[in-house]
């Protein structure tokens, strides 16, 4: 059998499958010699159908060959056949069973050649054993990753995070797959982002990006683009978060009709937005609207009109916020109605049409 070179085993089962060259051991009985020769015939036939792409039949033939050697004892051919069977199982997607075959080959060869043997065949078997184990870890990590995604879709971020944290050691230490590890870190960061822990999310995005920064695989470009996009977005969100938090607080207070407290929270939102985001940021329009609406409810019509008018100008620069622009227009109309002595539903419809069921 022509075995692969010792240091040329990358992707062994994907491109290299050992071919029969094993010699018959000395000292076999006539019956065992016959069985050994029959095993070689089955192995040769298996190779032919394997090269034709019929892996299922090749697997059956290799197993038939192994069955012929059951009573002969450890031989190099037996190890070869375990490798052959393992490769076919791997190609058929049964990596767990393939791992057992490669392990059997390693045990046979190390028993025959010694634990430190560097014979090409034992190197090949060890490589495939390790490679299969890495694939198994990767498969397990991806399964957990998929389950985590389903939990995230349901809003169960803590459950998703637990699954991802189980998968990460498999990707890092088991599969030794930086790309898989990076995608898991990206997913983990998103669970923190959903809880508004933007600082932790940004740290994880950076870790993910660092893992694959110097890789050149074709898939890397797309993954880097996704991570970089998330990193940029979360940096913006982190900067905006304090302002939106104050706006949300003002909204809650308004909903509870605590308009003086709502005015104070909205005023803080306006000041925070001006200081950290700038006067033309869309959040400024939202904050000024909350401020103006609170003042309207407190009958401070001059302040309400002034703040709502500025909010209208700002929101007009952001077409995607057209719904908020409509609500601001409605609030301004409400100011006109109340300031001019209007009142009651007969003159002014308090609830805008788009707010009704």
Steps between C-alpha positions, in 0.01 A plus 500: 500500500629843407443708810505881512815681606532561868461878481244511220186392681288816476143406413597134496155344468387765256772427246714204604378150573762232560529237225598137555872412508511302826712187491384173644659443845722200552388203709135490396318169465377397156146600598616839627701558182186436299297738716772766471501470122121520489516816713738653243254414221214668685719802571597532134136473393402761759761737362356465149144584603625775729681668210173479305334700779297217651603546862218293646602190304868568570419508871332159477794353310756640748300351786490165320878518477528574872278203582750268328771608748307450823695194613841579355617753761640850458640574157584810300218405262249505784612852590474605134148366481392681815629818338318415177175439688549822699549704183186360344298565816631857508405554138152366579470748789537255791797663668438344840533146360794612287678618813474150646652345187795740497555439871507124436761550228718709730478241779594213266795685349632628833476147641695370202747787456522665842338811647750741350496350152516745209413257222302672222192289559480574872552871431213481252277323752583746779431795274160367397413421859581855606335655194182301557495599865532867399208460260291339772568792734415741218175314427401515867586870521296580189204304635510706819540814291183416308307432820626829642375685193152352550499619863608848389212514253266432792668767712656248740843660507618339822423152366674587174805629684527181704503291181758722331726486805485119481588512131796739526749255665408241236583748224819628663658190655319212331444609140780759515295700250553878532228574244240301694621655826468849350141437386413373847653808662300717261184316600587529869550874459152531353348343813664770711391768255140385534534573873657840426835394640672669208838523670525121535367450148766728351777314685376169356476640146861615530610155621320337207660738251847445643471122463461519123678824419788328319309212342460482123231236445227599250232496771692741719409815306127455559544413868727799556244723329224378732710543814629843392144611426381385841794669668427834330130475578552416866750782547234740372231341716723516806552873447128559445374272779498755788292743294246240390477377859395849612252526212348166601477619860318815387261284296420278798434803720278655232301177472443521877393868468792617716567789268727707726732203549476420130601859415807472723607165346446635147703813579787279616469300179523819294811616686664157479428475127639846430816418695569148369321462166451849363202726439395341170495141617157334459499426873485878554168515317363216714623668821359841402170338412476339845596832656250697293220252559556509877487880489179484295342285770616754758340781292839663434402565140784736409771257608312209345469677162865602501633153577258319269583738214872429538424128520307526172793668324747236623280199421449638149867427434446130569246357251501155656335648811187614315271342761654708776466807276123436476471475878693826544265671252206367698644636826553842338138499382396414854693803628317724250166355602548539874678836484219647289239390749392186318401188686298186469492240231256703288771750410816292538545127470719415798607160367675506160353257243815286488482440877154345484428130446 
